[in-house]
Amino acid sequence: MSPYTVTVGGLATDVQLPDGEGPFPAVLIRTPYDRRAHRAELRGWARRGFAALAQDVRGRYASPGQWRPYEGEAADGAGIARWIRRRPWSDGRFVACGSSYAAHCAVALALEGPEDARPDAVIAAVPALGSADTAREPSGVERLLTRAGWWAAHGDRPDSDEAALEKALSVRPGLLAGVPLLDFPERLGRDLPSWPGLWRRTERGRLLDRAVRARMPLLAVGGHHDHFAEDTAELWRRWGGPSARLLMGPWGHGLTAAPGPDAHVQHRLKLGELYAEWAHSALAGRLRPGRAGALALGGSPLWLAVDAQGASYAPSLRLLHGAEFIADPECPVSSAELSIPADGEPDRCVLVTPPLPRPLDVFGPAEVRLRGAADTPSADWAARLVTLTPDGHAERIGFGVVRRTEPPGREAEFAVPLGGLARRLRAGTRLRLEICGHHFPAHARNPHTGEDPITATRLEASRRALDPRHTVLRLTVLPARPAPTTPAQEILG
């Protein structure tokens, strides 16, 4: 049976009811990506006993109004939440569910909606927590490529063109290299009035700050290769509800539809079934209190409990070249290429470890500690961790970037977090650590003048100096035989 479509608060909404008389618990998905794309998902929820609803957010697809990303979703969500609870087929309970921007809608309703409209449980997959959260790293450095792609595809329009940026780059390969970045819409050839507002918002963490006051269970789902991986884990860590579960696999933003190169067949979970089982348990109050979860160990078939205990490990590093290097925004280190120039003045510092004598399970936070100086008033320090396998394959497994504003020439000691890693490294693998001043086009180029990278029109090269003796890579590694688990055991217990 197909869903029927209704208008709730002026917004187009598909409703799929289970067989039987009810009443039923409900699942609500609010999305800017076309509610009709969720019809198979709605049928899956209905087969499992849920009334399932998908709504186009305001100003998108069949819903009228003006599309204002990350604004007003709690208020619009409250309208349909109250409507659900008044339906004769509703038992009054519902789960707010979504992926990416739809996860933002679910979390915003749970944390900022009126008390009588808040969901009874939340499923947030690869959550886009807010405008500034998506646009900036925790250090404040601007994420350029993903934001330019998203705004080109979805911003200030009622529908989407997923390939908009790709098509524009095929015509103008230097599109993202133009300055100022504030003029990106003009170079794109499309009106994007919300683009400047995206960069005016510099405060991350609004929803994370509210998460401690949550009063319902959470299932947070993410991918180790997703650009929102750290936000997913941080939402789980801060959640104040009666239970919080975390599921992280070797996936990209599309989760199991976007497996990483380290994924095994054991990581191909049936997420829909797991979501439904968790939702039934959450609504029935069957989940044990506290935080738990499962993380895949990429490069192996294993799933491990999130609280698996590791130990700190600092492998020895040998300098290859670049204790002094030039960070030139006119010729930045590419975020898309892992090859290193063989000649010319160094554009990065490169260090390597000896080959691993035995397999190593890296599982937990990683960071680089540096002692360095720049001859410019502003400098980004990007750290990229790459595996080099015995057969010559290179793969990035960690990345971090911080922005420093020391007086020119002053040496400073600081750390660059690389995020949480979960990877089995084969014997014979070497680790290559690159320290550079840019990671473009994934991140905006620092102009080094102290100006805002979004509005700057003048770029300067920055000379860097690192002390290799005080460059330390710190990993968290597991014992030789980590104890395996299953996602169901950790998520549903």
C-alpha angles and dihedrals in degrees: 000000000000122000120257122232125230136169115242116184087345092303125119111247132181117211124197116185126197122241114271136049101286147162094212139185112247139224119210125200118182112189144170090204100078119285090226089070087067098057095104089048091051090053089051092053091047092052087056094053103268131123099231126205134183121188132190107232119237114296096011130110109318096358115093127221135063120315109232109172115226093003128110098359095127092053094047091044090053090058095058093038090060090043091054093051091052095054118107089228092056124092088200097256125105142170120221106218136177151132127236108333090005087057088055088055091050096047094043091053091048095049105029105025123102114277094250092053101047118116124248092231138006133218110192116180120188088341121212094209100190146326097277092038091059095041100048140043116237086263091058097252110145121249102218111171099049093044094046089049094048096046092045090051101040113005122116095351134098095233138027140257104190093188096048097112094041090053092047092049091052088061097036110024091181094053095118094042094065120107138259096035087207086075093057093113091055091052090044089054096233135101111250107170092170094058096087091048091055090064096041088066105082102156112098125191107045093138093037089057090053094045093083088067095052114129103191135068120273134207109193116190126188148151128244088225095047119108089227094053096112092046090052092053093043092052089054092047094051099040111123099194125115091270137009126192128192126200118183125173136175091272140120128230091299091058112209090003088061107045118181125233089262095056121118130199089260088066094062095100125178093238095182092060092046092049092051094048090048092048093052091048093046094050091046093050093240098131117104112243123260136031125319139142149140132261125193116234101226116223090034135062092245132119115198134193113258091240094057104141120238135177131232115262129183112190118206115262128209120201113236097178145312107071079148118032143156121246101202115181089201088062105025128179107267119242089204099052128068096185118106123218110254097207141027129053111328116262093191144016113254126198130171138196125225115263112283110257091211138007114292127204109211108196122161142020121347132190144169122228115207142183110202149134138215128201093221130076093242127036136170116213112202122189121197122188115203131182119223110198124205090254091058101258117145123202132170112234103167139026138174138163135193133185119227129191105189119148110274112281097012113133116227138180117224144145130246110204114220096194128238116323127200110178140128110224117206123234110270093032117135125204119225118201118198123191114192143152100240141033102190139214091005087062132028116257117254106233089210092222096099091254124128107274089223096056101027118118098180124068127194132191117243123213113216134196125193130187103225091197088065098044108108128178111204119195133175112230134185130232117269094269112036115197110248125220138174128248092237092053092053100035101043100036 
